[in-house]
Amino acid sequence: MAAGISRNLVKEVVNRRLKSGARVGLRQLSIDGGGGPAIPQSSKKGRLLTGATIGLIIAGGSYVSTVDEATFCGWLFSATKLVNPLFALLDAEVAHRLAISAAARGWVPREKRPDPSILGLEVWGRKFSNPLGLAAGFDKNAEAVEGLLGLGFGFVEVGSVTPVPQEGNAKPRIFRLRQEGAIINRCGFNSEGILAVARRLGVQHGKRKLDETSSSSSTSNDEVKHGGKAGPGILGVNIGKNKTSEDASADYVQGVHTLSQYADYLVINISSPNTPGLRKLQGRKQLKDLVKKVQAARDEMQWAEEGPPPLLVKIAPDLSKQDLEDIAAVSLTLRLDGLIISNTTISRPDPVNENPLAKEAGGLSGKPLFDLSTNVLKEMYILTRGKIPLIGCGGISSGEDAYKKIRAGATLVQLYTAFAYGGPALIPQIKAELAECLIRDGFRSVYDAVGADCR
Ligand SMILES: Cc1cc2nc3c(=O)[nH]c(=O)nc-3n(C[C@H](O)[C@H](O)[C@H](O)COP(=O)(O)O)c2cc1C
């Protein structure tokens, strides 16, 4: 819609300039031909400039009016690159707030071009138009789901949401390591809480269902639509726990009770390094108890025919071999629907430790996390024998990176940091590159490439 509006706006401006330009031209002609006083040299230059500008606008305008929607959409996405340097001047959290506000208001481009069909896939009975998702932490309070889905992500994960609203850690708590393509954050689950998020998702859910009904009546059944564009989009809800809560499982159960009706999939986040004790929940016994309780809470709710949303666990990249074996065993025994690998790392891999900001406490994300998280992903794919869908996350900034995650065992992929730096233009770029990688290596679908490096 934004593209359509902008296109009309350009046409409108051109038309107005044409009309006023024509008036100016007539007036000037009458002056020239009227035998009046000699026109100073500077005015001649001015007229020449005005004429040239009008000419350019006419040429540009007529070109725009002949350009198809897809090309115009491409322009809009590319144009967002111009804004990136301005965002870079702002404090990281202020820039993030602005980005969320813009997306919430629909002041972002809307993807109109269909995804390459090779990227379409079905996971947990849900159709994804492409496997690239936005990771948790960007839209913590579900303020901008529609705008973000409309950018062309295959899915968007909101949260982490805590049961009770909490402020999180003191600011500053997000640090950019621009040179390294990385971020260190110690947000500590700043969240408006499950009730505020449920209220927001409730409003959007009604609208999304309505879109779903109207779009399904006008499209064929096997056509996969872009999230948020003409279809409902895939929405993940990531649940966290309050800092002061003594009973972690009660927090997750509360989150599930309140939010699962709005989610296409649910995530228990037990891997943030910024909530003391949270990562201990990844231990074999603790994880088993927690997953059982959350699964029971979800299953005792009333569900329509399609059943409850799948339940995933998000894990850290800083786990021992034994930890990974335990998590794999629990996941297989309890038939967990998926794992997200991974959250941020508390380690400081090269070349980050040379940056003075490396000593800031918190989790590191972005490029330096890529190898570590991809190795854990590969290990987990082997341990779970490819039986559980894995979401690969950590350091993706190109289509080639996304492809490597898929080859390492990911069925879906997510990113955060590269999007924070690269903005909307990065999304179509990654999708196009990923499609190229698959075709180049002779794969006919994303599924065919999943785990290719582990065989
Ligand atoms: C500022 C910031 C806040 C984050 N908040 C959350 C969060 O609330 N919950 C969560 O599961 N992950 C959170 N993450 C982690 C990301 O979802 C992702 O797992 C991690 O950044 C690795 O991906 P990336 O290298 O593409 O950024 C956050 C990351 C950043 C940079």
The ligand as a Gaussian input file, in Angstrom:
#p B3LYP/6-31G(d) Opt

LIG

0 1
 C       19.191000      -5.866000      21.541000
 C       18.847000      -7.323000      21.523000
 C       17.780000      -7.787000      22.279000
 C       17.440000      -9.140000      22.273000
 N       16.379000      -9.575000      23.002000
 C       16.022000     -10.894000      22.958000
 C       14.894000     -11.360000      23.670000
 O       14.172000     -10.613000      24.321000
 N       14.602000     -12.682000      23.603000
 C       15.347000     -13.566000      22.864000
 O       15.026000     -14.757000      22.823000
 N       16.421000     -13.138000      22.162000
 C       16.762000     -11.835000      22.193000
 N       17.849000     -11.402000      21.479000
 C       18.678000     -12.392000      20.734000
 C       18.271000     -12.512000      19.265000
 O       16.962000     -12.973000      19.135000
 C       19.212000     -13.486000      18.525000
 O       19.052000     -14.758000      19.079000
 C       20.669000     -13.067000      18.614000
 O       20.811000     -11.684000      18.514000
 C       21.508000     -13.736000      17.514000
 O       21.087000     -13.352000      16.224000
 P       21.831000     -12.188000      15.377000
 O       23.299000     -12.499000      15.409000
 O       21.241000     -12.273000      14.018000
 O       21.522000     -10.919000      16.069000
 C       18.203000     -10.050000      21.473000
 C       19.269000      -9.569000      20.703000
 C       19.590000      -8.230000      20.704000
 C       20.738000      -7.743000      19.856000

